[in-house]
């Protein structure tokens, strides 16, 4: 048995610091990027990260590629191509389970060439359309969709930030990097196994035929929208509360008439011209009522340059727990929240005091620039913008340009960051992307987290802590031999990533994997890929990845649903990934 070299103060400090960061990430009480920046600052003060390396993450090809992908997604989001794909699937996949499987495959394909959260947000309007046509309950859809985007990210070297970081770390350690499709055999094997289990297991754990709404029952596919309406037509008191509730498929929570609240509110209470109604309505029926002109949004403003959009509240949005009345007036200026889609709540107004929660889908109105600033500042994800999609010249051509860049990277003609950079340049020259606005509207939390964790991961190696941990694993655990090392590192990554983000998981385990490879004479590409893929197999909790958190809220799941549905998917995907790693490398 080898002797584990004595632990130096710097090695102990970096280990304790990273364990503390893992605990902070798992508590989820602070923004992930803030925790990472704090950890980097503390590591610099303690001398664990040299001053010259503090900003090394900014020049990393991984960070540059993530920025390029996020810029490209802003253009692709305005294309109607994904809606057309959803329509094509609708016409051919009439059975609910087949429709869910088809959407999962499409989501995995998208996630293989862009950020997981971006792929999830692009798929949301498509999924809503398919759900409406095929009468599919929300809990059938969103958990499998989240799993599919996480699996698809493991297919290519640009599918998810950990894959990009792994390529950069491999280059530092060996002078080589992963080719664009080096992840494909492992990612596809894991995805095939996971999807097969999902087909057979999820119907038993999440899906029952009783969940499907019957033809004569009120559809439960959508959560209700809370909004305030203004009565725009004079019915001379002939329209009652009961009639409007039936028309909108919901409830009228209160009526304000001439500045005073109508009380008590009964089914036979008449509704008058200029009444303000706080309603909780079915989304489609609400839209139908608005289209008749009998009602209008009470908070809507007139203007030729105002457009409407929809955005979902993310887990770390600064508006969580707040209400419209308490939002920063400088940021919210020019933007109106017309409606809030979410789980029905016993709320009786006023509308401006409705509390906002994770997964709420906001109906927004405002000028384009103000909307973009609002969505970026409050950490929202825009999921639909039909007006912009209908009028945008961007579509198939932009997708062809993007595919051309991906193919160039896949064939090894140019590095991925150069190929995608070329796509960004074409989009800018064509007028499809305003680079100034695009950079301002980036999801900077992902980029900052990535930039901050790269030096911390490097410090684990430069201080010798990774070597010490690797020697301990070799001495104390049965990692001799490729199979044992692969499955052990894969299992460690899969156990950590449900509680912290995948980039942090990789930053901590990558130096250890490289040291184990050096100590045992194994392929560093194989062991580094084991922890990289394991970091993407996050199926057990709703807070390990943003997509799981969004699915948790959108589908009204419980925590135990993730455990019950995720453990067989995790076992199947992990086993298939380990076997594929051993066969491929």
Beta strands, then each sheet from edge to edge (+ up, - down):
strand 1: 225-231
strand 2: 251-257
strand 3: 260-261
strand 4: 276-281
strand 5: 295-297
strand 6: 306-313
strand 7: 335-341
strand 8: 361-367
strand 9: 380-384
sheet 1: 3+ 2- 4+ 1- 5+
sheet 2: 3+ 2- 4+ 1- 7+ 8- 6+ 9-
end
